[in-house]
Amino acid sequence: MRARKSTGGLRSGKLRNRAGRVFLWESVALGVFGAVASVVVGGMAAGVLNSANISVPLSLQLFLMSDTFELSVLPGALGGAIALIAIVTGAHAWAHRAFRLHT
């Protein structure tokens, strides 16, 4: 309840634009931190699965061209994924803010 009152105070009067910027940056920061946490957990999961040396059946070996299941983690792709998630969450917050200001 207290957070709602402080949010209402920010959205009233002269602080309305500032409140919008606060929520925008908060959404971008949450998106970046969430994406970084996902990359870390996903990298650890890939390492665990790769170290397990999971053998695959012949039909899957022909598709994978390998007799074991391995996941490759590409740092460039991870950085791109983090940037994409940050951009999408920021764009969503900006669009939501623009819609709320006009209604």
C-alpha positions in Angstrom: 0.0 0.0 0.0 2.9 2.4 0.8 4.4 1.8 -2.6 1.1 2.7 -4.3 1.0 6.0 -2.4 4.5 6.9 -3.3 3.8 6.0 -7.0 0.7 8.2 -6.9 2.7 11.1 -5.4 5.2 10.8 -8.3 2.6 10.7 -10.9 0.8 13.8 -9.8 1.7 17.3 -10.9 5.2 18.4 -11.9 6.8 15.0 -11.2 4.8 13.1 -13.8 7.5 13.1 -16.4 10.1 12.1 -13.8 8.0 9.2 -12.7 7.7 8.0 -16.2 11.5 8.1 -16.6 12.0 6.3 -13.3 9.7 3.4 -14.5 11.3 3.3 -17.9 14.8 3.0 -16.4 13.6 0.5 -13.9 12.2 -1.7 -16.6 15.4 -1.6 -18.6 17.5 -2.4 -15.5 15.2 -5.3 -14.6 15.4 -6.6 -18.2 19.2 -6.4 -18.2 19.6 -8.0 -14.8 17.2 -10.7 -15.8 18.9 -11.4 -19.1 22.3 -11.6 -17.4 21.0 -14.0 -14.8 19.5 -16.1 -17.5 22.8 -16.2 -19.4 24.7 -17.3 -16.3 22.2 -20.0 -15.4 21.9 -21.2 -19.0 25.7 -21.3 -19.3 26.0 -23.3 -16.1 23.2 -25.7 -17.3 25.0 -26.1 -20.7 28.3 -26.9 -18.8 26.5 -29.5 -16.7 24.9 -31.2 -19.7 28.1 -31.1 -21.6 30.1 -32.7 -18.8 27.5 -35.5 -18.5 28.5 -36.9 -21.9 25.0 -37.9 -22.8 25.0 -40.5 -25.6 22.3 -40.2 -28.2 20.6 -42.9 -30.4 21.8 -43.5 -33.9 18.9 -41.6 -35.5 19.9 -38.5 -33.5 23.6 -39.1 -34.2 22.9 -38.7 -37.9 21.2 -35.4 -37.3 23.7 -34.0 -34.7 26.8 -35.5 -36.5 28.0 -36.5 -33.1 27.6 -39.5 -30.8 27.1 -37.3 -27.7 24.8 -34.4 -26.9 26.7 -31.2 -26.6 25.6 -27.6 -26.3 27.8 -24.8 -27.6 27.6 -21.4 -25.9 28.6 -18.5 -28.1 29.6 -15.3 -26.3 28.6 -13.0 -29.1 25.1 -14.6 -29.2 24.8 -14.2 -25.5 25.7 -10.5 -25.7 23.2 -10.0 -28.5 20.5 -11.7 -26.5 21.1 -9.5 -23.5 21.0 -6.4 -25.7 17.8 -7.6 -27.4 16.0 -8.3 -24.1 17.0 -4.8 -22.8 15.8 -3.1 -25.9 12.5 -5.0 -25.9 11.7 -4.3 -22.3 12.7 -0.6 -22.7 10.5 -0.3 -25.8 7.6 -2.0 -24.0 7.9 0.4 -21.1 8.2 3.4 -23.4 5.1 2.3 -25.4 3.1 1.7 -22.2 4.2 5.1 -20.8 3.2 6.8 -24.1 -0.2 5.1 -24.1 -0.9 6.0 -20.5 0.0 9.7 -21.0 -2.6 10.1 -23.8 -5.5 8.3 -22.0 
